[in-house]
Amino acid sequence: MSRVRIRFSKHGAMKYLGHLDLLRFFQKAIKRAQLPVLMSRGFSPHQLLSFAMPLSVGLTSEGEYFDMELDSEKDPDISCDGIRKRLSSEMVSGIEIISVSGLSKDEKNVMSAVSKAMYIIYYKRHPKWEDKASPDRLVSHFDELSSLTFEKATKKGTKTLDLKKEVTQFKSGFFDERFFEEHPCFDNTGEFLTGEGDPYFTVTLSAGSNNNIRPEAFFEVLLYSLTGEYFTIVTEGNGTGDLAIHRVDLFFE
């Protein structure tokens, strides 16, 4: 086994940890756990880690991933379960190791393999658009659309996308006891407290290097297409927000 993929959750106070700080946290945790990570060559050797789609500050997740290259000469008999246990012992509240799986040599790097991302979106009980766009009405409106144009800014200029082709799933639901049992890492704290009967949306969007769609951008475009008004969406992590967003999982090619 020369490479493993590690899935972890990020919630609680750790949702305010930026990507570079998260990288440093795992580098130190791997070192403390004495895992046989492969180091780069050169004057400034570093651990060979690769993270998938960094999460925006303030967002929570149960679907974060990184790949780790292993030095088989240091510990040839180490197992995925052994890595999970040793790394879990070095975690803090708000970050949990969910799984560790081995990768074959021909599998894509986690950063380039991401193709889709699933999110749970929820909001305060009385958002500014609620009287014009209830959860059921938003979902019905999306289902009835033949196309939903989105102008995405890229390094090469503006790119026009049809979100009907970039959204695999969009549905509404209501929080209940079963939901919290299925998502034990779900962060039900802070400004966006949820209870049984409160609405939420599940959306699966294109992600990765080609057509990465931010969930808040999708929500803005959909609201505009229904109401004719433009609502700037602010997430919980940016102060007093409109939406809280929780990443459920990433999907790979």
Accessible surface in RSA format (square Angstrom, percent):
REM  Atomic radii and reference values for relative SASA: ProtOr
REM  Chains: A
REM  Algorithm: Lee & Richards
REM  Probe-radius: 1.40
REM  Slices: 20
REM RES _ NUM      All-atoms   Total-Side   Main-Chain    Non-polar    All polar
REM                ABS   REL    ABS   REL    ABS   REL    ABS   REL    ABS   REL
RES MET A   1   103.00  53.3  35.53  23.5  67.46 160.6  38.74  32.9  64.26  85.1
RES SER A   2    44.53  37.6  41.13  54.9   3.40   7.8  31.81  67.7  12.73  17.8
RES ARG A   3    23.60   9.9  23.60  12.0   0.00   0.0   7.18   9.8  16.42  10.0
RES VAL A   4     0.00   0.0   0.00   0.0   0.00   0.0   0.00   0.0   0.00   0.0
RES ARG A   5    22.05   9.3  20.35  10.4   1.70   4.0   8.58  11.7  13.47   8.2
RES ILE A   6     0.00   0.0   0.00   0.0   0.00   0.0   0.00   0.0   0.00   0.0
RES ARG A   7    49.69  20.9  49.54  25.3   0.16   0.4   4.10   5.6  45.59  27.6
RES PHE A   8     1.25   0.6   1.25   0.8   0.00   0.0   1.25   0.8   0.00   0.0
RES SER A   9     0.00   0.0   0.00   0.0   0.00   0.0   0.00   0.0   0.00   0.0
RES LYS A  10     2.76   1.3   2.76   1.7   0.00   0.0   0.18   0.2   2.58   2.8
RES HIS A  11    30.46  16.6  30.46  21.2   0.00   0.0  20.37  21.0  10.09  11.7
RES GLY A  12    24.88  30.7   0.00   N/A  24.88  30.7  24.82  68.1   0.06   0.1
RES ALA A  13    86.53  79.6  64.65  99.8  21.88  49.8  69.09  97.3  17.44  46.2
RES MET A  14    29.19  15.1  28.73  19.0   0.46   1.1   7.15   6.1  22.04  29.2
RES LYS A  15    10.70   5.2  10.70   6.6   0.00   0.0   5.54   5.0   5.15   5.5
RES TYR A  16   122.13  57.0 102.73  58.4  19.40  50.5  77.84  58.5  44.29  54.6
RES LEU A  17    42.20  23.5  39.06  27.9   3.14   7.9  41.39  29.1   0.81   2.2
RES GLY A  18    19.69  24.3   0.00   N/A  19.69  24.3  16.37  44.9   3.32   7.4
RES HIS A  19    58.42  31.9  49.41  34.3   9.01  23.0  33.33  34.4  25.09  29.2
RES LEU A  20   112.50  62.7 110.45  79.0   2.05   5.2 110.45  77.6   2.05   5.5
RES ASP A  21    68.50  48.0  63.65  63.4   4.85  11.5   9.20  21.7  59.30  59.1
RES LEU A  22     7.99   4.4   7.99   5.7   0.00   0.0   7.99   5.6   0.00   0.0
RES LEU A  23    44.41  24.7  44.41  31.8   0.00   0.0  44.41  31.2   0.00   0.0
RES ARG A  24   119.36  50.1 119.00  60.7   0.36   0.8  45.71  62.5  73.65  44.6
RES PHE A  25    32.77  16.4  26.37  16.3   6.40  16.7  32.24  19.5   0.53   1.5
RES PHE A  26     0.00   0.0   0.00   0.0   0.00   0.0   0.00   0.0   0.00   0.0
RES GLN A  27    51.84  29.0  50.40  36.8   1.44   3.4  12.66  27.0  39.18  29.7
RES LYS A  28   130.72  63.8 128.23  78.7   2.49   5.9  75.51  68.0  55.21  58.8
RES ALA A  29     0.00   0.0   0.00   0.0   0.00   0.0   0.00   0.0   0.00   0.0
RES ILE A  30     0.25   0.1   0.13   0.1   0.12   0.3   0.13   0.1   0.12   0.3
RES LYS A  31   159.94  78.0 146.11  89.7  13.83  32.9  95.36  85.8  64.58  68.8
RES ARG A  32   123.78  52.0  98.00  50.0  25.78  61.4  68.90  94.2  54.88  33.3
RES ALA A  33    10.06   9.3   0.00   0.0  10.06  22.9   5.25   7.4   4.82  12.8
RES GLN A  34   144.94  81.0 126.58  92.5  18.36  43.7  37.42  79.7 107.52  81.5
RES LEU A  35    11.17   6.2   0.00   0.0  11.17  28.1   0.02   0.0  11.15  30.0
RES PRO A  36     5.24   3.8   2.73   2.5   2.51   9.1   5.24   4.3   0.00   0.0
RES VAL A  37     9.04   5.9   8.93   8.1   0.11   0.3   8.93   7.8   0.11   0.3
RES LEU A  38    65.03  36.2  64.97  46.5   0.06   0.1  65.03  45.7   0.00   0.0
RES MET A  39    78.98  40.9  65.05  43.0  13.93  33.2  58.89  50.1  20.08  26.6
RES SER A  40    22.10  18.7  13.02  17.4   9.08  20.9  16.58  35.3   5.52   7.7
RES ARG A  41   231.89  97.4 202.77 103.4  29.12  69.3  81.29 111.1 150.59  91.3
RES GLY A  42    60.22  74.3   0.00   N/A  60.22  74.3  35.54  97.5  24.68  55.3
RES PHE A  43   216.58 108.4 182.10 112.8  34.47  89.7 187.55 113.7  29.03  83.1
RES SER A  44    93.03  78.6  75.29 100.5  17.73  40.9  45.96  97.9  47.07  65.9
RES PRO A  45    76.42  55.7  57.48  52.4  18.94  68.9  57.48  47.5  18.94 117.7
RES HIS A  46    99.70  54.5  95.88  66.6   3.81   9.8  72.55  74.8  27.15  31.6
RES GLN A  47    21.72  12.1  16.42  12.0   5.30  12.6   4.30   9.2  17.42  13.2
RES LEU A  48    55.95  31.2  51.66  37.0   4.29  10.8  55.44  38.9   0.51   1.4
RES LEU A  49    31.31  17.4   1.24   0.9  30.08  75.6   2.55   1.8  28.76  77.4
RES SER A  50    17.42  14.7  14.55  19.4   2.87   6.6  15.96  34.0   1.47   2.1
RES PHE A  51    13.87   6.9  10.68   6.6   3.19   8.3  10.68   6.5   3.19   9.1
RES ALA A  52     3.22   3.0   0.00   0.0   3.22   7.3   0.00   0.0   3.22   8.5
RES MET A  53    29.98  15.5  23.39  15.5   6.58  15.7  27.74  23.6   2.24   3.0
RES PRO A  54    78.58  57.3  57.13  52.1  21.45  78.0  61.02  50.4  17.55 109.1
RES LEU A  55    13.22   7.4   2.08   1.5  11.14  28.0   2.49   1.8  10.73  28.9
RES SER A  56    64.26  54.3  52.35  69.9  11.91  27.4  27.71  59.0  36.54  51.2
RES VAL A  57    68.36  45.0  60.98  55.2   7.38  17.8  60.98  53.0   7.38  20.0
RES GLY A  58     3.38   4.2   0.00   N/A   3.38   4.2   0.00   0.0   3.38   7.6
RES LEU A  59     9.88   5.5   9.46   6.8   0.42   1.0   9.88   6.9   0.00   0.0
RES THR A  60     7.61   5.4   7.50   7.6   0.11   0.3   5.59   7.5   2.03   3.1
RES SER A  61     0.00   0.0   0.00   0.0   0.00   0.0   0.00   0.0   0.00   0.0
RES GLU A  62    16.29   9.4  16.29  12.3   0.00   0.0   1.25   2.4  15.04  12.3
RES GLY A  63     0.00   0.0   0.00   N/A   0.00   0.0   0.00   0.0   0.00   0.0
RES GLU A  64     6.15   3.5   6.15   4.7   0.00   0.0   0.49   1.0   5.66   4.6
RES TYR A  65    23.44  10.9  22.04  12.5   1.40   3.6  11.49   8.6  11.95  14.7
RES PHE A  66     0.00   0.0   0.00   0.0   0.00   0.0   0.00   0.0   0.00   0.0
RES ASP A  67     4.00   2.8   3.17   3.2   0.83   2.0   3.29   7.8   0.70   0.7
RES MET A  68     0.00   0.0   0.00   0.0   0.00   0.0   0.00   0.0   0.00   0.0
RES GLU A  69    59.88  34.4  59.88  45.3   0.00   0.0  11.47  22.2  48.41  39.5
RES LEU A  70     9.04   5.0   2.20   1.6   6.84  17.2   2.20   1.5   6.84  18.4
RES ASP A  71    29.16  20.4  27.49  27.4   1.67   3.9   1.53   3.6  27.63  27.6
RES SER A  72    62.03  52.4  55.41  73.9   6.62  15.3  27.88  59.4  34.15  47.8
RES GLU A  73   161.52  92.7 130.51  98.7  31.01  73.8  52.04 100.7 109.48  89.4
RES LYS A  74   128.80  62.8  92.21  56.6  36.59  87.1  69.91  62.9  58.89  62.7
RES ASP A  75    42.91  30.1  39.26  39.1   3.64   8.6  10.83  25.5  32.08  32.0
RES PRO A  76    99.32  72.4  68.83  62.7  30.49 110.8  71.40  58.9  27.93 173.6
RES ASP A  77   131.05  91.8 103.20 102.7  27.85  65.9  37.57  88.4  93.48  93.2
RES ILE A  78    23.44  13.3   8.05   6.0  15.39  37.1  14.85  10.7   8.60  23.3
RES SER A  79    57.56  48.6  52.10  69.5   5.45  12.6  42.31  90.1  15.24  21.4
RES CYS A  80    32.35  24.5  28.94  32.3   3.41   8.0  16.79  42.5  15.55  16.8
RES ASP A  81    66.07  46.3  59.95  59.7   6.12  14.5  33.01  77.7  33.06  33.0
RES GLY A  82    20.42  25.2   0.00   N/A  20.42  25.2  19.95  54.7   0.47   1.1
RES ILE A  83     0.00   0.0   0.00   0.0   0.00   0.0   0.00   0.0   0.00   0.0
RES ARG A  84    78.36  32.9  78.36  39.9   0.00   0.0  13.74  18.8  64.62  39.2
RES LYS A  85   121.89  59.5 112.25  68.9   9.64  23.0  65.61  59.1  56.28  60.0
RES ARG A  86    81.64  34.3  77.64  39.6   4.00   9.5  46.14  63.1  35.50  21.5
RES LEU A  87     0.00   0.0   0.00   0.0   0.00   0.0   0.00   0.0   0.00   0.0
RES SER A  88    42.80  36.2  28.78  38.4  14.02  32.3  26.59  56.6  16.21  22.7
RES SER A  89    84.27  71.2  45.17  60.3  39.10  90.1  49.94 106.3  34.33  48.1
RES GLU A  90    43.58  25.0  38.02  28.8   5.56  13.2   2.80   5.4  40.78  33.3
RES MET A  91    32.39  16.8   8.65   5.7  23.74  56.5   8.91   7.6  23.48  31.1
RES VAL A  92    69.10  45.5  58.35  52.8  10.75  25.9  66.23  57.5   2.87   7.8
RES SER A  93   110.97  93.8  82.08 109.5  28.89  66.5  55.60 118.4  55.37  77.6
RES GLY A  94     4.43   5.5   0.00   N/A   4.43   5.5   1.92   5.3   2.51   5.6
RES ILE A  95     1.57   0.9   0.00   0.0   1.57   3.8   0.00   0.0   1.57   4.3
RES GLU A  96    82.81  47.5  80.60  61.0   2.21   5.3  31.27  60.5  51.54  42.1
RES ILE A  97    18.24  10.4   0.00   0.0  18.24  44.0   0.00   0.0  18.24  49.5
RES ILE A  98    67.53  38.4  44.83  33.4  22.70  54.7  49.18  35.4  18.35  49.8
RES SER A  99    47.29  40.0  45.77  61.1   1.52   3.5  33.05  70.4  14.25  20.0
RES VAL A 100    17.53  11.5   0.26   0.2  17.27  41.6   0.26   0.2  17.27  46.8
RES SER A 101    57.02  48.2  53.93  72.0   3.10   7.1  40.62  86.5  16.40  23.0
RES GLY A 102    39.50  48.7   0.00   N/A  39.50  48.7  13.72  37.7  25.78  57.7
RES LEU A 103    19.95  11.1   6.85   4.9  13.10  32.9   9.18   6.4  10.77  29.0
RES SER A 104    56.47  47.7  43.48  58.0  12.99  29.9  48.64 103.6   7.84  11.0
RES LYS A 105   187.09  91.3 155.85  95.6  31.25  74.4 103.14  92.8  83.95  89.4
RES ASP A 106   129.42  90.7  93.79  93.4  35.62  84.2  51.72 121.7  77.70  77.5
RES GLU A 107    76.71  44.0  65.04  49.2  11.67  27.8  29.32  56.7  47.39  38.7
RES LYS A 108   107.81  52.6  95.13  58.4  12.68  30.2  72.65  65.4  35.16  37.5
RES ASN A 109    64.90  44.8  58.86  56.9   6.05  14.6  24.99  60.1  39.91  38.6
RES VAL A 110     0.00   0.0   0.00   0.0   0.00   0.0   0.00   0.0   0.00   0.0
RES MET A 111   115.39  59.8 107.63  71.2   7.75  18.5  66.87  56.9  48.52  64.3
RES SER A 112    63.04  53.3  48.66  64.9  14.39  33.1  44.70  95.2  18.35  25.7
RES ALA A 113     2.45   2.2   2.45   3.8   0.00   0.0   2.45   3.4   0.00   0.0
RES VAL A 114     6.55   4.3   0.02   0.0   6.53  15.7   0.02   0.0   6.53  17.7
RES SER A 115    31.18  26.3  23.18  30.9   8.00  18.4  17.39  37.0  13.79  19.3
RES LYS A 116    77.56  37.8  77.56  47.6   0.00   0.0  39.97  36.0  37.59  40.0
RES ALA A 117     0.47   0.4   0.47   0.7   0.00   0.0   0.47   0.7   0.00   0.0
RES MET A 118    41.55  21.5  41.55  27.5   0.00   0.0  29.64  25.2  11.91  15.8
RES TYR A 119     7.28   3.4   7.28   4.1   0.00   0.0   1.28   1.0   6.00   7.4
RES ILE A 120     3.08   1.8   3.08   2.3   0.00   0.0   3.08   2.2   0.00   0.0
RES ILE A 121     0.00   0.0   0.00   0.0   0.00   0.0   0.00   0.0   0.00   0.0
RES TYR A 122     7.83   3.7   7.74   4.4   0.09   0.2   0.92   0.7   6.91   8.5
RES TYR A 123    14.71   6.9   1.04   0.6  13.67  35.6   1.01   0.8  13.70  16.9
RES LYS A 124    72.81  35.5  66.47  40.8   6.34  15.1  48.14  43.3  24.67  26.3
RES ARG A 125   133.13  55.9 125.56  64.0   7.57  18.0  51.47  70.3  81.66  49.5
RES HIS A 126   154.44  84.4 130.47  90.7  23.98  61.3  93.84  96.7  60.60  70.5
RES PRO A 127    16.68  12.2   1.66   1.5  15.02  54.6   9.32   7.7   7.36  45.7
RES LYS A 128   118.56  57.8  84.40  51.8  34.16  81.3  65.62  59.1  52.94  56.4
RES TRP A 129     0.33   0.1   0.33   0.2   0.00   0.0   0.33   0.2   0.00   0.0
RES GLU A 130    54.87  31.5  49.56  37.5   5.31  12.7  20.84  40.3  34.03  27.8
RES ASP A 131   125.21  87.7  81.46  81.1  43.75 103.4  51.85 122.0  73.36  73.2
RES LYS A 132    81.27  39.6  78.60  48.2   2.67   6.4  56.77  51.1  24.50  26.1
RES ALA A 133     0.16   0.2   0.00   0.0   0.16   0.4   0.00   0.0   0.16   0.4
RES SER A 134    44.83  37.9  43.51  58.1   1.32   3.1  32.47  69.1  12.36  17.3
RES PRO A 135    17.74  12.9  17.74  16.2   0.00   0.0  17.74  14.6   0.00   0.0
RES ASP A 136    90.20  63.2  87.10  86.7   3.10   7.3  33.87  79.7  56.34  56.2
RES ARG A 137   124.68  52.3 118.82  60.6   5.86  13.9  42.14  57.6  82.54  50.0
RES LEU A 138     0.38   0.2   0.38   0.3   0.00   0.0   0.38   0.3   0.00   0.0
RES VAL A 139    21.27  14.0  21.27  19.3   0.00   0.0  21.27  18.5   0.00   0.0
RES SER A 140    54.79  46.3  51.00  68.1   3.79   8.7  24.05  51.2  30.74  43.1
RES HIS A 141    29.67  16.2  27.46  19.1   2.21   5.6  18.50  19.1  11.17  13.0
RES PHE A 142    12.43   6.2  12.43   7.7   0.00   0.0  12.43   7.5   0.00   0.0
RES ASP A 143    92.60  64.9  68.58  68.3  24.02  56.8  26.89  63.3  65.71  65.5
RES GLU A 144   140.84  80.9 106.46  80.5  34.38  81.9  48.68  94.2  92.16  75.2
RES LEU A 145    40.20  22.4  32.56  23.3   7.65  19.2  34.81  24.4   5.40  14.5
RES SER A 146   110.27  93.2  77.45 103.4  32.83  75.6  56.97 121.3  53.31  74.7
RES SER A 147    55.92  47.3  46.66  62.3   9.27  21.3  18.56  39.5  37.37  52.3
RES LEU A 148     8.73   4.9   6.86   4.9   1.87   4.7   8.73   6.1   0.00   0.0
RES THR A 149    80.56  57.3  63.19  64.1  17.37  41.4  34.15  45.9  46.40  70.2
RES PHE A 150    28.52  14.3  26.96  16.7   1.56   4.0  28.52  17.3   0.00   0.0
RES GLU A 151    99.92  57.4  79.42  60.1  20.50  48.8  53.85 104.2  46.07  37.6
RES LYS A 152    42.70  20.8  41.70  25.6   0.99   2.4  16.33  14.7  26.36  28.1
RES ALA A 153    89.74  82.5  66.18 102.1  23.56  53.6  66.61  93.8  23.12  61.2
RES THR A 154    57.34  40.8  31.59  32.0  25.76  61.4  37.07  49.8  20.27  30.6
RES LYS A 155   217.09 105.9 172.29 105.7  44.80 106.7 124.40 112.0  92.69  98.7
RES LYS A 156   206.81 100.9 165.74 101.7  41.07  97.8 117.61 105.9  89.19  95.0
RES GLY A 157    37.56  46.3   0.00   N/A  37.56  46.3  36.20  99.3   1.35   3.0
RES THR A 158    99.99  71.1  63.89  64.8  36.10  86.0  30.55  41.0  69.45 105.0
RES LYS A 159    82.59  40.3  79.22  48.6   3.37   8.0  56.11  50.5  26.48  28.2
RES THR A 160    87.37  62.1  61.24  62.1  26.14  62.3  42.34  56.9  45.04  68.1
RES LEU A 161    12.57   7.0   9.80   7.0   2.77   7.0  12.41   8.7   0.16   0.4
RES ASP A 162    34.74  24.3  27.08  27.0   7.67  18.1  19.45  45.8  15.30  15.3
RES LEU A 163     0.04   0.0   0.04   0.0   0.00   0.0   0.04   0.0   0.00   0.0
RES LYS A 164    54.67  26.7  37.03  22.7  17.65  42.0  24.48  22.0  30.19  32.2
RES LYS A 165   171.32  83.6 135.41  83.1  35.91  85.5  85.84  77.3  85.48  91.0
RES GLU A 166    21.93  12.6  20.24  15.3   1.69   4.0   1.16   2.2  20.77  17.0
RES VAL A 167    12.98   8.5   0.15   0.1  12.83  30.9   0.53   0.5  12.46  33.8
RES THR A 168    85.86  61.1  52.07  52.8  33.79  80.5  51.57  69.3  34.29  51.8
RES GLN A 169    56.88  31.8  50.30  36.8   6.59  15.7  25.97  55.3  30.91  23.4
RES PHE A 170    14.15   7.1   0.18   0.1  13.98  36.4   0.18   0.1  13.98  40.0
RES LYS A 171   107.88  52.6 107.70  66.1   0.18   0.4  57.88  52.1  50.00  53.3
RES SER A 172    34.08  28.8  10.47  14.0  23.61  54.4   1.07   2.3  33.01  46.2
RES GLY A 173    15.77  19.5   0.00   N/A  15.77  19.5  15.65  42.9   0.12   0.3
RES PHE A 174   111.68  55.9 100.35  62.2  11.33  29.5 100.35  60.8  11.33  32.4
RES PHE A 175     1.43   0.7   0.16   0.1   1.27   3.3   0.16   0.1   1.27   3.6
RES ASP A 176    64.35  45.1  64.35  64.0   0.00   0.0  23.51  55.3  40.84  40.7
RES GLU A 177   112.86  64.8 109.05  82.5   3.81   9.1  38.86  75.2  74.00  60.4
RES ARG A 178   167.81  70.5 164.68  83.9   3.13   7.4  54.23  74.1 113.58  68.8
RES PHE A 179    10.64   5.3   8.04   5.0   2.60   6.8  10.49   6.4   0.15   0.4
RES PHE A 180    59.08  29.6  51.62  32.0   7.46  19.4  51.62  31.3   7.46  21.4
RES GLU A 181   119.92  68.9  92.55  70.0  27.37  65.2  46.71  90.4  73.21  59.8
RES GLU A 182    98.21  56.4  72.19  54.6  26.02  62.0  39.05  75.5  59.16  48.3
RES HIS A 183    30.85  16.9  29.18  20.3   1.67   4.3  16.23  16.7  14.62  17.0
RES PRO A 184   110.90  80.8  76.40  69.6  34.49 125.4  82.45  68.1  28.44 176.8
RES CYS A 185    12.51   9.5  10.08  11.2   2.43   5.7   2.43   6.1  10.09  10.9
RES PHE A 186    17.80   8.9   0.53   0.3  17.27  44.9   0.53   0.3  17.27  49.4
RES ASP A 187    11.33   7.9   4.62   4.6   6.71  15.9   4.19   9.9   7.13   7.1
RES ASN A 188    48.40  33.4  36.41  35.2  11.99  28.9  12.68  30.5  35.72  34.5
RES THR A 189    75.62  53.8  71.26  72.2   4.36  10.4  65.08  87.4  10.54  15.9
RES GLY A 190    50.10  61.8   0.00   N/A  50.10  61.8  36.20  99.4  13.90  31.1
RES GLU A 191    82.26  47.2  46.14  34.9  36.12  86.0  47.67  92.2  34.60  28.2
RES PHE A 192     4.73   2.4   0.76   0.5   3.97  10.3   4.58   2.8   0.15   0.4
RES LEU A 193   124.12  69.1 101.68  72.7  22.44  56.4 101.87  71.5  22.25  59.9
RES THR A 194    15.33  10.9   3.84   3.9  11.49  27.4   6.01   8.1   9.33  14.1
RES GLY A 195    30.89  38.1   0.00   N/A  30.89  38.1  29.53  81.0   1.35   3.0
RES GLU A 196   125.16  71.9  94.35  71.4  30.81  73.4  35.31  68.3  89.85  73.4
RES GLY A 197    43.42  53.5   0.00   N/A  43.42  53.5  30.46  83.6  12.96  29.0
RES ASP A 198    25.25  17.7  25.25  25.1   0.00   0.0   4.85  11.4  20.40  20.3
RES PRO A 199    14.07  10.3  12.73  11.6   1.34   4.9  12.81  10.6   1.25   7.8
RES TYR A 200    34.49  16.1  34.09  19.4   0.39   1.0   3.74   2.8  30.75  37.9
RES PHE A 201     0.00   0.0   0.00   0.0   0.00   0.0   0.00   0.0   0.00   0.0
RES THR A 202    13.45   9.6  13.41  13.6   0.03   0.1   7.20   9.7   6.24   9.4
RES VAL A 203     0.00   0.0   0.00   0.0   0.00   0.0   0.00   0.0   0.00   0.0
RES THR A 204     6.72   4.8   6.72   6.8   0.00   0.0   5.32   7.2   1.39   2.1
RES LEU A 205     0.39   0.2   0.39   0.3   0.00   0.0   0.39   0.3   0.00   0.0
RES SER A 206    20.22  17.1  19.90  26.6   0.32   0.7   6.51  13.9  13.71  19.2
RES ALA A 207     8.26   7.6   1.29   2.0   6.97  15.9   1.29   1.8   6.97  18.5
RES GLY A 208    12.28  15.1   0.00   N/A  12.28  15.1   5.79  15.9   6.49  14.5
RES SER A 209   107.78  91.1  62.76  83.8  45.02 103.7  53.98 114.9  53.80  75.4
RES ASN A 210   117.81  81.2 102.58  99.1  15.23  36.7  25.14  60.5  92.67  89.6
RES ASN A 211    32.94  22.7  31.28  30.2   1.65   4.0   2.58   6.2  30.36  29.3
RES ASN A 212    44.34  30.6  43.48  42.0   0.86   2.1  10.52  25.3  33.83  32.7
RES ILE A 213     2.77   1.6   0.10   0.1   2.67   6.4   0.36   0.3   2.41   6.5
RES ARG A 214   123.39  51.8 120.02  61.2   3.38   8.0  50.11  68.5  73.28  44.4
RES PRO A 215     6.32   4.6   6.32   5.8   0.00   0.0   6.32   5.2   0.00   0.0
RES GLU A 216    22.75  13.1  22.75  17.2   0.00   0.0   5.48  10.6  17.26  14.1
RES ALA A 217     4.06   3.7   3.48   5.4   0.58   1.3   3.95   5.6   0.11   0.3
RES PHE A 218     0.04   0.0   0.00   0.0   0.04   0.1   0.03   0.0   0.01   0.0
RES PHE A 219     0.45   0.2   0.32   0.2   0.13   0.3   0.36   0.2   0.09   0.3
RES GLU A 220    23.22  13.3  23.22  17.6   0.00   0.0   1.38   2.7  21.84  17.8
RES VAL A 221    28.92  19.0  25.32  22.9   3.60   8.7  28.69  24.9   0.23   0.6
RES LEU A 222     0.11   0.1   0.11   0.1   0.00   0.0   0.11   0.1   0.00   0.0
RES LEU A 223     0.11   0.1   0.11   0.1   0.00   0.0   0.11   0.1   0.00   0.0
RES TYR A 224   117.40  54.8 115.67  65.8   1.73   4.5  69.24  52.0  48.15  59.4
RES SER A 225    45.92  38.8  15.15  20.2  30.78  70.9  23.50  50.0  22.43  31.4
RES LEU A 226    35.28  19.6  12.69   9.1  22.59  56.8  13.27   9.3  22.01  59.2
RES THR A 227    31.19  22.2   0.47   0.5  30.71  73.2   8.33  11.2  22.86  34.6
RES GLY A 228    53.81  66.4   0.00   N/A  53.81  66.4  28.81  79.1  25.00  56.0
RES GLU A 229    69.47  39.9  65.34  49.4   4.12   9.8  33.78  65.3  35.69  29.1
RES TYR A 230   139.91  65.3 110.45  62.8  29.46  76.7  85.56  64.3  54.35  67.0
RES PHE A 231    21.40  10.7  19.05  11.8   2.35   6.1  21.40  13.0   0.00   0.0
RES THR A 232    79.93  56.8  75.01  76.0   4.92  11.7  54.58  73.3  25.35  38.3
RES ILE A 233    12.89   7.3   0.00   0.0  12.89  31.1   0.00   0.0  12.89  35.0
RES VAL A 234    49.19  32.4  47.49  43.0   1.71   4.1  49.19  42.7   0.00   0.0
RES THR A 235     6.50   4.6   6.23   6.3   0.27   0.6   2.92   3.9   3.58   5.4
RES GLU A 236    19.20  11.0  14.06  10.6   5.15  12.3   4.75   9.2  14.46  11.8
RES GLY A 237    18.05  22.3   0.00   N/A  18.05  22.3   0.35   1.0  17.70  39.6
RES ASN A 238   105.06  72.5  74.91  72.4  30.15  72.6  24.71  59.5  80.35  77.7
RES GLY A 239    48.63  60.0   0.00   N/A  48.63  60.0  40.13 110.1   8.50  19.0
RES THR A 240   111.79  79.5  87.30  88.5  24.48  58.4  51.66  69.4  60.13  90.9
RES GLY A 241     1.97   2.4   0.00   N/A   1.97   2.4   0.12   0.3   1.86   4.2
RES ASP A 242    24.39  17.1  20.55  20.5   3.83   9.1   3.77   8.9  20.62  20.6
RES LEU A 243     0.00   0.0   0.00   0.0   0.00   0.0   0.00   0.0   0.00   0.0
RES ALA A 244     2.32   2.1   1.99   3.1   0.34   0.8   2.32   3.3   0.00   0.0
RES ILE A 245     6.23   3.5   0.00   0.0   6.23  15.0   0.13   0.1   6.10  16.5
RES HIS A 246     0.08   0.0   0.08   0.1   0.00   0.0   0.08   0.1   0.00   0.0
RES ARG A 247     5.21   2.2   5.21   2.7   0.00   0.0   0.00   0.0   5.21   3.2
RES VAL A 248    17.28  11.4  17.28  15.6   0.00   0.0  17.28  15.0   0.00   0.0
RES ASP A 249    26.39  18.5  26.39  26.3   0.00   0.0   3.80   8.9  22.59  22.5
RES LEU A 250     3.80   2.1   0.00   0.0   3.80   9.5   0.00   0.0   3.80  10.2
RES PHE A 251    77.08  38.6  74.65  46.2   2.44   6.3  77.08  46.7   0.00   0.0
RES PHE A 252    59.01  29.5  28.55  17.7  30.46  79.3  28.55  17.3  30.46  87.2
RES GLU A 253   127.42  73.2  65.31  49.4  62.10 147.9  61.58 119.1  65.84  53.8
END  Absolute sums over single chains surface
CHAIN  1 A    12905.5      10083.3       2822.2       6853.4       6052.1
END  Absolute sums over all chains
TOTAL         12905.5      10083.3       2822.2       6853.4       6052.1
